[in-house]
């Protein structure tokens, strides 16, 4: 973005234009100007923008997990599936039992990352359900899910495992060659 366009964007953001605030914050995040991006995201969050709450929660999650949790819960309550996923990740890092609940909510709204995380949590106790979530996420293009599904299917359905290993390789998953040298190129 050239300086004239950014100046116009800043003027609109300073005038309270929510779209401009979010666009400016996105540009600042892209340039790794996190402190200023946080200021603008906070302003958009105060205006009730759930994507700003989600981005702000992600931005501050390592530095201020309690505040991040508040922002993510607010965005999740508004139905933001990325906020639900990020909240699950934050809670899982804190070893809190509530993480799978948020992964499930995001997974039910079609978020592949949550489908994968939920499957990884349940794979030892509920493998059939884990395979189902992995299958849905794999069909959404999640290379990690393709790989994990292939691994889970190796003994029970080698042909399906080969299919998913191939798909994971095509999607760029780096673990395929190490996991299954028997798949022809």
Secondary structure in CASP SS format (residue, H / E / C, confidence):
PFRMAT SS
TARGET T0000
AUTHOR 0000-0000-0000
METHOD secondary structure of the structure
MODEL  1
X C 1.00
X C 1.00
X H 1.00
X H 1.00
X H 1.00
X H 1.00
X H 1.00
X H 1.00
X H 1.00
X H 1.00
X H 1.00
X H 1.00
X H 1.00
X H 1.00
X C 1.00
X C 1.00
X C 1.00
X H 1.00
X H 1.00
X H 1.00
X H 1.00
X H 1.00
X H 1.00
X H 1.00
X H 1.00
X H 1.00
X H 1.00
X H 1.00
X H 1.00
X H 1.00
X C 1.00
X C 1.00
X C 1.00
X H 1.00
X H 1.00
X H 1.00
X H 1.00
X H 1.00
X H 1.00
X H 1.00
X H 1.00
X H 1.00
X H 1.00
X H 1.00
X H 1.00
X H 1.00
X C 1.00
X C 1.00
X C 1.00
X H 1.00
X H 1.00
X H 1.00
X H 1.00
X H 1.00
X H 1.00
X H 1.00
X H 1.00
X H 1.00
X H 1.00
X H 1.00
X C 1.00
X C 1.00
X C 1.00
X C 1.00
X H 1.00
X H 1.00
X H 1.00
X H 1.00
X H 1.00
X H 1.00
X H 1.00
X H 1.00
X H 1.00
X H 1.00
X H 1.00
X H 1.00
X H 1.00
X C 1.00
X C 1.00
X C 1.00
X H 1.00
X H 1.00
X H 1.00
X H 1.00
X H 1.00
X H 1.00
X H 1.00
X H 1.00
X H 1.00
X H 1.00
X H 1.00
X H 1.00
X H 1.00
X C 1.00
X C 1.00
X C 1.00
X C 1.00
X C 1.00
X H 1.00
X H 1.00
X H 1.00
X H 1.00
X H 1.00
X H 1.00
X H 1.00
X H 1.00
X H 1.00
X H 1.00
X C 1.00
X C 1.00
X C 1.00
X H 1.00
X H 1.00
X H 1.00
X H 1.00
X H 1.00
X H 1.00
X H 1.00
X H 1.00
X H 1.00
X H 1.00
X H 1.00
X C 1.00
X C 1.00
X C 1.00
X C 1.00
X H 1.00
X H 1.00
X H 1.00
X H 1.00
X H 1.00
X H 1.00
X H 1.00
X H 1.00
X H 1.00
X H 1.00
X H 1.00
X H 1.00
X H 1.00
X C 1.00
X C 1.00
X C 1.00
X H 1.00
X H 1.00
X H 1.00
X H 1.00
X H 1.00
X H 1.00
X H 1.00
X H 1.00
X H 1.00
X H 1.00
X H 1.00
X C 1.00
X C 1.00
X C 1.00
X C 1.00
X H 1.00
X H 1.00
X H 1.00
X H 1.00
X H 1.00
X H 1.00
X H 1.00
X H 1.00
X H 1.00
X H 1.00
X H 1.00
X H 1.00
X H 1.00
X C 1.00
X C 1.00
X C 1.00
X C 1.00
X C 1.00
X H 1.00
X H 1.00
X H 1.00
X H 1.00
X C 1.00
X C 1.00
X C 1.00
X C 1.00
X C 1.00
X C 1.00
END
